[in-house]
């Protein structure tokens, strides 16, 4: 059996595109603060900043055509950050779908489900189920009420820098022909200058990657990722609890699990999350989710229902040791998933993202008031994070996810000790390598044919994402070197959206299919920003 080492075939980060030393255009839009990304972190930052400094000019740039269309998450939400950001509101005022009153955790085999005690880190009673799309739209309305300028449909192509300082951003042009030449609807990029730029553009942010590489900002461990594939169904019978599962259909040398939770009376969300450090080249997360729905735990709930929406997204899983050694620099702050604020053992990230956005706002306001937006002036942001429950939680579970690089059974035993001792056992850091440095064993995939009632192929799934990317758009995916037939097969399995196809011994790239999950940015072809409004149009996720 042969092996593939993904990093050998991966193109380098296009630093010359992402870090630009050009002078801003004469027509540049001037703002005090520019926030890249209208997710929970970016919008919480904007709202808190507008509260602290109502005279500040604040811009939020979002690549989706409308707010929420590119947001995908679990989501069972800890309301802590909402309560802090909106102290005058009750929980009933927040954009949640329902209160979590019951939960179950199962270990699955191919045909059976063994209920197991809920691990201490996974208790969700008292929290809320929600659609992150709806939360983002609601937060956007609150931001606009405070005078924040929201610009949807404006992806950011690059950071504008001068010396060691970030001085703004340049948006992505639109209306290009497939060969990159301007078409009849061409719109030139826009430069936005600001005293501080906030990177809140989500998981596997190319801008954050580029800034860290440019400024040499390291971390104790490299960031590692998982791919989550999720569906929302209309069902005949309401679900009364949050369900999580371990085990099948994952092989024992892969890390991950599934979820199913209610979204009101007639909708449920179901999904599968798999760490991208798996070892089998033919492993296909989308296909495993389809197989999983045939298990009685899921089939009994979904049978006779209707698939409403499908989506996919990567999740940072490295935890405490993968956090950048600093999350700020001259004129720049990094928040939310871009920084890696996700606690895998508790399956939570939204409240950390919002809290980091609020901390960033407070540090930015103080720095601008003092007239010092250099790294020293923004260092209070790191201090706030490091002194908060974000750091406490991630430090406590710092090795739990990393233990599973040894497989399910040994990893589970180690993780149990870590949770029981608050992370004291083991005391040191478990070292990991980047996902792309993990060898993959090649082999034929197990055949699977969707029934188009309960299970679906990738192209049908992409249709359910609302993807309306025009067919003549230039490819935004940078393919590396020496991609033979075996590597092409690997990419077809990595991507949940059918972007990659093996033709003979070569790779064909169907770029318009992309839903911006960024899985292949982790393991293969690089993802770069494309024109505004491209990609999925999530409504329920």
C-alpha positions as CSV (number, residue, x, y, z in Angstrom):
1,X,0.0,0.0,0.0
2,X,1.5,3.4,-1.0
3,X,1.3,6.7,0.8
4,X,0.6,10.3,0.0
5,X,2.3,13.1,1.9
6,X,0.0,16.1,1.3
7,X,2.5,18.8,2.2
8,X,4.7,17.7,-0.8
9,X,2.0,18.7,-3.2
10,X,0.7,21.9,-1.5
11,X,1.4,25.3,-3.1
12,X,3.1,27.8,-0.8
13,X,1.0,30.6,0.7
14,X,0.8,33.4,-1.9
15,X,2.3,36.0,0.4
16,X,3.0,38.5,-2.4
17,X,-0.7,38.7,-3.1
18,X,-1.9,38.8,0.5
19,X,0.7,41.3,1.8
20,X,0.8,44.4,-0.4
21,X,3.2,47.4,0.0
22,X,1.5,49.6,-2.6
23,X,0.4,53.0,-1.5
24,X,-3.4,53.2,-1.1
25,X,-5.3,54.6,-4.0
26,X,-6.3,58.3,-4.0
27,X,-9.9,57.2,-3.7
28,X,-9.3,55.1,-0.6
29,X,-12.1,54.9,2.0
30,X,-10.7,56.2,5.3
31,X,-12.0,54.7,8.5
32,X,-10.8,54.6,12.1
33,X,-11.3,50.8,12.4
34,X,-11.8,48.2,9.6
35,X,-13.1,44.8,10.6
36,X,-12.7,42.0,8.1
37,X,-15.5,39.5,8.5
38,X,-19.1,39.9,9.8
39,X,-19.3,36.8,11.9
40,X,-19.9,36.7,15.7
41,X,-16.4,37.9,16.5
42,X,-16.3,40.8,14.1
43,X,-19.8,42.0,14.9
44,X,-19.3,41.7,18.6
45,X,-16.1,43.8,18.2
46,X,-18.0,46.4,16.1
47,X,-20.9,46.7,18.6
48,X,-18.7,47.0,21.6
49,X,-16.4,49.5,19.8
50,X,-19.3,51.6,18.8
51,X,-20.6,51.6,22.3
52,X,-17.2,52.7,23.7
53,X,-16.4,55.2,20.9
54,X,-19.6,56.4,19.3
55,X,-17.6,59.0,17.2
56,X,-15.4,56.4,15.7
57,X,-15.9,55.5,12.1
58,X,-16.1,51.7,11.9
59,X,-16.4,49.5,8.8
60,X,-17.2,45.8,8.6
61,X,-16.4,44.1,5.3
62,X,-18.1,40.8,4.6
63,X,-17.5,38.6,1.6
64,X,-21.0,37.1,1.5
65,X,-23.7,38.9,-0.5
66,X,-25.8,39.2,2.7
67,X,-24.9,38.7,6.3
68,X,-25.0,35.1,7.6
69,X,-24.8,33.5,4.2
70,X,-21.3,32.2,4.8
71,X,-21.7,31.3,8.5
72,X,-21.9,27.7,9.6
73,X,-21.6,26.2,13.1
74,X,-23.0,23.5,15.4
75,X,-24.6,25.4,17.1
76,X,-25.4,24.9,20.8
77,X,-24.6,28.3,22.3
78,X,-23.3,29.3,25.7
79,X,-25.1,32.6,26.1
80,X,-22.4,34.2,28.3
81,X,-21.0,36.5,25.7
82,X,-24.5,37.7,24.6
83,X,-25.4,38.5,28.1
84,X,-22.2,40.6,28.6
85,X,-22.6,42.4,25.2
86,X,-26.3,43.2,25.8
87,X,-26.7,43.4,29.6
88,X,-30.1,45.1,29.3
89,X,-31.7,42.2,27.4
90,X,-33.1,38.9,28.6
91,X,-32.2,35.5,27.1
92,X,-35.6,35.5,25.4
93,X,-34.6,38.5,23.4
94,X,-31.6,36.8,21.8
95,X,-31.8,35.0,18.4
96,X,-31.9,31.5,19.8
97,X,-34.2,28.6,18.7
98,X,-34.7,26.7,21.9
99,X,-33.4,25.9,25.4
100,X,-31.4,22.7,26.0
101,X,-33.3,20.7,28.6
102,X,-32.0,17.2,27.8
103,X,-29.1,15.6,26.1
104,X,-27.7,12.1,25.2
105,X,-24.4,10.8,24.1
106,X,-24.1,7.5,22.3
107,X,-21.2,5.3,21.1
108,X,-22.2,3.9,17.8
109,X,-21.4,0.7,16.0
110,X,-22.6,0.0,12.4
111,X,-26.0,-1.1,13.7
112,X,-26.3,-0.3,17.4
113,X,-26.1,2.6,19.8
114,X,-24.8,2.4,23.3
115,X,-25.7,5.3,25.5
116,X,-22.8,6.5,27.6
117,X,-22.5,9.1,30.4
118,X,-22.2,12.6,29.1
119,X,-18.5,13.7,29.5
120,X,-18.1,16.6,31.9
121,X,-16.9,18.9,29.1
122,X,-19.9,18.2,26.9
123,X,-22.8,19.2,29.3
124,X,-25.1,21.6,27.4
125,X,-28.1,21.9,29.8
126,X,-28.9,25.6,30.3
127,X,-27.5,26.5,26.9
128,X,-29.4,27.2,23.7
129,X,-29.7,25.7,20.2
130,X,-29.5,28.3,17.5
131,X,-28.8,29.0,13.8
132,X,-25.6,31.0,13.5
133,X,-27.0,32.6,10.3
134,X,-29.8,34.0,12.3
135,X,-27.5,35.1,15.1
136,X,-25.3,37.0,12.7
137,X,-28.2,38.7,11.0
138,X,-29.5,39.8,14.4
139,X,-26.0,41.1,15.5
140,X,-25.7,42.9,12.2
141,X,-29.0,44.8,12.9
142,X,-27.7,45.7,16.4
143,X,-24.4,47.0,14.8
144,X,-26.2,49.1,12.2
145,X,-28.4,50.6,15.0
146,X,-25.1,51.9,16.6
147,X,-23.9,53.5,13.4
148,X,-21.5,50.7,12.2
149,X,-21.0,50.7,8.4
150,X,-21.7,47.2,7.1
151,X,-20.4,46.4,3.6
152,X,-21.6,43.0,2.4
153,X,-20.3,41.5,-0.8
154,X,-16.8,42.9,-0.2
155,X,-14.2,40.2,0.3
156,X,-10.7,41.3,1.3
157,X,-7.9,40.3,-1.1
158,X,-4.9,41.7,0.8
159,X,-3.5,43.7,3.7
160,X,-2.0,47.1,2.8
161,X,1.2,47.5,4.8
162,X,3.8,50.2,5.3
163,X,7.1,49.1,7.0
164,X,6.0,46.8,9.8
165,X,2.5,48.3,10.1
166,X,-0.8,47.3,8.7
167,X,-2.5,50.4,7.4
168,X,-5.6,48.9,5.7
169,X,-7.0,46.4,3.3
170,X,-7.7,46.0,-0.5
171,X,-10.9,44.3,-1.5
172,X,-11.1,41.7,-4.3
173,X,-12.0,42.8,-7.8
174,X,-15.2,41.5,-9.3
175,X,-16.4,40.8,-12.8
176,X,-13.2,39.1,-14.1
177,X,-13.4,36.7,-16.9
178,X,-12.2,33.1,-16.4
179,X,-8.7,34.1,-17.7
180,X,-8.5,37.0,-15.2
181,X,-9.1,39.8,-17.7
182,X,-11.8,42.4,-16.9
183,X,-15.2,41.5,-18.2
184,X,-18.2,43.8,-19.0
185,X,-19.2,43.9,-15.3
186,X,-15.7,44.5,-13.9
187,X,-15.4,46.4,-10.7
188,X,-12.0,47.5,-9.5
189,X,-10.8,46.7,-6.0
190,X,-11.4,49.3,-3.2
191,X,-8.7,50.3,-0.7
192,X,-9.8,50.9,2.8
193,X,-7.3,52.6,5.2
194,X,-7.7,52.5,8.9
195,X,-5.8,53.1,12.1
196,X,-6.5,49.5,13.2
197,X,-7.5,46.5,11.1
198,X,-9.3,43.6,12.8
199,X,-9.1,40.1,11.2
200,X,-12.3,38.3,12.0
201,X,-12.6,36.4,8.8
202,X,-13.0,33.0,10.3
203,X,-11.3,29.6,10.2
204,X,-8.1,29.1,8.1
205,X,-8.0,32.9,7.4
206,X,-5.5,33.5,4.6
207,X,-4.9,37.0,5.8
208,X,-4.1,35.8,9.3
209,X,-1.8,33.1,7.9
210,X,0.0,35.7,5.8
211,X,0.3,38.2,8.6
212,X,1.8,35.6,10.9
213,X,4.3,34.4,8.2
214,X,5.2,38.0,7.4
215,X,5.8,39.0,11.0
216,X,7.2,35.7,12.2
217,X,4.4,35.1,14.8
218,X,4.7,31.5,15.9
219,X,2.9,29.1,18.2
220,X,4.0,26.2,20.4
221,X,2.1,23.7,18.1
222,X,0.8,24.2,14.6
223,X,-2.9,24.8,14.2
224,X,-4.8,21.6,13.2
225,X,-8.3,21.4,11.8
226,X,-11.4,19.4,11.4
227,X,-14.0,19.4,8.6
228,X,-17.6,19.6,9.6
229,X,-20.4,18.7,7.2
230,X,-23.9,19.7,8.3
231,X,-27.5,19.4,7.1
232,X,-30.8,21.0,8.3
233,X,-33.9,18.8,7.9
234,X,-37.6,19.4,8.2
235,X,-38.9,16.4,10.2
236,X,-42.3,15.0,11.2
237,X,-41.6,14.5,14.9
238,X,-39.9,17.1,17.1
239,X,-36.6,16.2,18.7
240,X,-36.5,16.8,22.5
241,X,-32.8,16.7,23.2
242,X,-29.3,17.4,22.0
243,X,-27.6,14.2,20.8
244,X,-23.9,13.6,20.2
245,X,-22.2,10.4,19.0
246,X,-18.8,8.8,19.0
247,X,-17.5,5.8,17.0
248,X,-19.0,4.6,13.8
249,X,-18.8,5.6,10.9
250,X,-15.3,6.8,11.8
251,X,-12.3,4.4,11.7
252,X,-10.6,4.1,15.1
253,X,-7.5,6.0,13.8
254,X,-9.6,9.2,13.0
255,X,-10.9,11.7,15.5
256,X,-14.4,13.1,15.4
257,X,-18.0,12.7,16.2
258,X,-21.5,13.7,15.2
259,X,-24.4,15.8,16.5
260,X,-28.1,16.1,16.1
261,X,-30.1,18.9,17.8
262,X,-33.5,20.5,17.5
263,X,-34.1,23.8,15.7
264,X,-37.7,24.4,17.0
265,X,-40.6,22.1,16.5
266,X,-40.1,20.8,12.9
267,X,-36.4,21.2,12.2
268,X,-33.3,19.4,13.2
269,X,-29.6,19.9,12.4
270,X,-27.4,16.9,11.9
271,X,-23.7,16.9,11.2
272,X,-20.4,15.0,11.3
273,X,-17.0,16.5,12.3
274,X,-13.7,14.7,11.5
275,X,-10.2,15.8,12.3
276,X,-8.1,16.4,9.2
277,X,-5.2,14.4,10.6
278,X,-6.8,11.2,9.6
279,X,-4.7,8.5,7.9
280,X,-6.7,7.1,5.0
281,X,-6.6,8.9,1.7
282,X,-10.0,7.6,0.7
283,X,-11.8,8.9,3.8
284,X,-14.6,11.2,2.7
285,X,-16.5,13.2,5.4
286,X,-19.5,14.0,3.2
287,X,-20.0,10.4,2.3
288,X,-19.5,9.3,5.9
289,X,-22.3,11.7,6.9
290,X,-24.6,10.1,4.3
291,X,-23.8,6.6,5.6
292,X,-24.3,7.8,9.2
293,X,-27.9,8.9,8.4
294,X,-28.7,5.3,7.7
295,X,-28.0,4.3,11.3
296,X,-31.2,3.8,13.4
297,X,-30.4,6.8,15.7
298,X,-30.6,9.1,12.7
299,X,-32.9,7.3,10.3
300,X,-35.8,7.1,12.8
301,X,-35.7,10.9,13.1
302,X,-35.1,11.9,9.5
303,X,-37.1,9.3,7.6
304,X,-40.0,11.0,5.7
305,X,-38.4,14.4,6.2
306,X,-37.0,16.9,3.8
307,X,-33.4,18.1,3.4
308,X,-33.6,21.9,3.6
309,X,-29.9,22.9,3.6
310,X,-26.4,21.5,3.4
311,X,-23.0,23.1,4.3
312,X,-19.4,22.5,5.2
313,X,-16.7,24.3,7.2
314,X,-13.3,23.7,8.7
315,X,-12.8,24.2,12.5
316,X,-9.6,25.0,14.3
317,X,-8.9,22.2,16.8
318,X,-5.3,22.9,18.0
319,X,-6.5,24.6,21.2
320,X,-4.2,26.3,23.7
321,X,-0.9,25.3,22.2
322,X,-1.8,26.4,18.7
323,X,-2.8,29.9,19.7
324,X,-0.5,32.5,18.1
325,X,2.1,33.8,20.6
326,X,0.6,37.2,20.1
327,X,-2.7,38.1,18.5
328,X,-1.9,41.7,17.7
329,X,0.7,43.8,15.9
330,X,1.2,47.3,14.6
331,X,-2.2,48.4,13.4
332,X,-3.7,44.9,13.5
333,X,-5.7,42.5,15.9
334,X,-6.8,38.9,15.2
335,X,-10.0,37.5,16.8
336,X,-12.3,34.5,16.9
337,X,-11.7,31.5,14.7
338,X,-8.9,33.4,12.9
339,X,-7.0,33.2,16.1
340,X,-8.1,29.6,17.0
341,X,-10.4,30.3,20.0
342,X,-12.3,26.9,19.9
343,X,-12.5,24.4,22.8
344,X,-12.9,21.0,21.1
345,X,-13.8,19.0,24.3
346,X,-16.8,21.2,25.0
347,X,-17.6,21.7,21.3
348,X,-17.8,25.4,21.8
349,X,-16.4,28.5,20.0
350,X,-19.1,31.1,19.4
351,X,-19.0,32.7,22.9
352,X,-15.1,32.7,22.8
353,X,-15.2,34.4,19.4
354,X,-17.6,37.1,20.6
355,X,-15.7,37.6,23.9
356,X,-12.4,38.0,21.9
357,X,-14.1,40.6,19.7
358,X,-15.2,42.5,22.8
359,X,-11.7,42.4,24.3
360,X,-10.3,43.6,21.0
361,X,-12.7,46.5,21.0
362,X,-11.7,47.6,24.5
363,X,-8.0,47.4,23.7
364,X,-8.5,49.3,20.4
365,X,-10.5,52.0,22.0
366,X,-7.9,52.5,24.7
367,X,-5.1,52.5,22.1
368,X,-6.8,55.0,19.8
369,X,-7.7,57.2,22.8
370,X,-4.0,57.2,23.7
371,X,-2.9,57.7,20.1
372,X,-0.9,54.5,20.0
373,X,-2.2,51.8,17.7
374,X,1.2,50.1,17.4
375,X,1.7,46.6,18.9
376,X,2.6,48.0,22.3
377,X,-0.6,50.0,22.4
378,X,-2.7,47.0,21.4
379,X,-1.0,44.5,23.7
380,X,-3.8,44.9,26.3
381,X,-5.9,42.7,24.0
382,X,-3.5,39.7,24.6
383,X,-3.5,40.5,28.3
384,X,-7.3,40.5,28.4
385,X,-7.6,37.2,26.6
386,X,-4.8,35.5,28.7
387,X,-6.5,36.7,31.9
388,X,-10.0,35.5,30.9
389,X,-12.1,32.4,30.9
390,X,-11.1,31.9,27.2
391,X,-7.5,31.1,28.3
392,X,-8.6,29.3,31.4
393,X,-10.9,26.9,29.4
394,X,-8.4,26.3,26.6
395,X,-5.5,25.8,29.1
396,X,-7.6,23.3,31.1
397,X,-8.2,21.1,28.0
398,X,-4.9,21.9,26.3
399,X,-4.0,18.3,25.5
400,X,-7.4,16.6,25.2
401,X,-7.8,16.8,21.4
402,X,-4.0,16.2,20.9
403,X,-4.2,12.9,22.8
404,X,-6.3,11.4,20.0
405,X,-3.4,11.4,17.6
406,X,-2.8,8.0,19.2
407,X,-6.2,6.6,18.1
408,X,-9.6,6.4,19.7
409,X,-9.0,3.9,22.5
410,X,-5.7,5.1,23.9
411,X,-6.7,8.7,23.2
412,X,-9.9,8.3,25.1
413,X,-8.2,6.9,28.1
414,X,-5.7,9.8,28.1
415,X,-8.4,12.4,27.6
416,X,-10.4,11.0,30.5
417,X,-7.4,11.5,32.8
418,X,-6.8,15.0,31.5
419,X,-10.4,16.0,32.1
420,X,-10.5,14.5,35.6
421,X,-7.3,16.3,36.6
422,X,-8.0,19.6,35.0
423,X,-5.2,19.1,32.5
424,X,-2.5,18.3,35.0
425,X,-2.0,14.8,33.6
426,X,0.1,14.9,31.5
427,X,1.8,18.1,32.5
428,X,3.7,18.8,29.4
429,X,2.7,19.6,25.8
430,X,1.8,16.9,23.4
431,X,3.5,17.8,20.2
432,X,1.7,17.5,16.9
433,X,2.6,18.2,13.2
434,X,0.5,20.1,10.7
435,X,-2.4,18.1,9.2
436,X,-0.7,18.3,5.7
437,X,2.4,16.5,7.2
438,X,0.5,13.4,8.1
439,X,1.0,10.6,5.6
440,X,-2.2,9.1,4.0
441,X,-2.4,5.5,3.0
442,X,-4.0,5.0,-0.4
443,X,-6.6,2.4,-1.1
444,X,-9.9,1.9,-2.9
445,X,-12.9,3.6,-1.3
446,X,-16.0,1.6,-0.2
447,X,-18.6,2.1,-3.0
448,X,-21.6,4.1,-2.0
449,X,-24.7,5.1,-4.0
450,X,-27.1,7.8,-2.6
451,X,-30.8,7.1,-2.6
452,X,-31.7,10.8,-3.1
453,X,-34.2,10.6,-0.3
454,X,-32.2,10.2,2.9
455,X,-28.7,10.3,1.3
456,X,-27.3,12.6,-1.3
457,X,-24.3,13.0,-3.6
458,X,-22.0,16.0,-3.5
459,X,-23.5,18.0,-6.4
460,X,-27.0,17.7,-4.9
461,X,-25.7,18.8,-1.6
462,X,-24.0,21.8,-3.1
463,X,-27.3,22.8,-4.7
464,X,-28.8,22.7,-1.2
465,X,-26.1,25.1,0.0
466,X,-27.6,27.8,-2.2
467,X,-24.4,28.2,-4.1
468,X,-25.0,30.5,-7.0
469,X,-21.4,31.3,-8.1
470,X,-21.2,32.2,-11.7
471,X,-19.6,29.6,-14.0
472,X,-17.2,32.0,-15.7
473,X,-15.5,33.1,-12.5
474,X,-11.6,32.7,-12.4
475,X,-10.4,29.9,-10.2
476,X,-9.5,31.0,-6.7
477,X,-7.8,27.7,-5.9
478,X,-4.0,27.4,-6.3
479,X,-2.9,23.8,-7.1
480,X,0.6,22.7,-6.2
481,X,3.1,20.6,-8.0
482,X,3.3,16.9,-8.9
483,X,-0.4,16.2,-8.6
484,X,-0.8,12.7,-10.1
485,X,-3.8,10.5,-10.2
486,X,-3.5,9.3,-6.6
487,X,-3.3,12.8,-5.3
488,X,-6.2,13.9,-7.5
489,X,-8.2,11.0,-6.0
490,X,-7.2,12.2,-2.5
491,X,-8.5,15.8,-3.2
492,X,-11.8,14.5,-4.5
493,X,-12.4,12.8,-1.2
494,X,-11.1,15.7,1.0
495,X,-13.5,18.2,-0.7
496,X,-17.1,17.8,0.4
497,X,-18.4,19.9,-2.5
498,X,-17.2,18.1,-5.6
499,X,-14.7,20.8,-6.6
500,X,-12.0,18.3,-7.6
501,X,-12.3,15.5,-10.1
502,X,-9.8,13.0,-11.4
503,X,-9.7,12.8,-15.2
504,X,-7.3,10.2,-16.4
505,X,-4.3,10.8,-14.2
506,X,-4.9,14.6,-14.0
507,X,-6.8,16.9,-11.7
508,X,-9.8,18.9,-12.9
509,X,-10.9,21.8,-10.7
510,X,-14.6,22.9,-10.8
511,X,-14.0,26.1,-8.8
512,X,-17.6,27.4,-8.9
513,X,-18.7,24.4,-6.8
514,X,-16.6,25.7,-3.8
515,X,-18.5,26.5,-0.6
516,X,-15.4,28.0,1.1
517,X,-15.0,25.3,3.7
518,X,-11.2,25.6,3.2
519,X,-10.5,21.9,3.7
520,X,-8.1,21.7,0.8
521,X,-6.4,24.8,2.0
522,X,-5.4,22.7,4.9
523,X,-4.4,19.6,2.9
524,X,-4.0,20.6,-0.7
525,X,-4.9,23.5,-3.1
526,X,-4.8,26.9,-1.5
527,X,-8.0,28.9,-1.1
528,X,-7.8,32.6,-1.9
529,X,-10.6,35.2,-1.8
530,X,-12.9,35.5,-4.9
531,X,-15.5,38.1,-5.9
532,X,-18.1,39.2,-3.5
533,X,-21.3,37.1,-3.3
534,X,-19.6,33.9,-4.5
535,X,-20.0,30.7,-2.6
536,X,-22.9,29.4,-0.4
537,X,-26.0,31.3,0.6
538,X,-26.9,29.7,3.9
539,X,-30.2,30.7,5.5
540,X,-30.7,28.1,8.3
541,X,-27.3,27.0,9.3
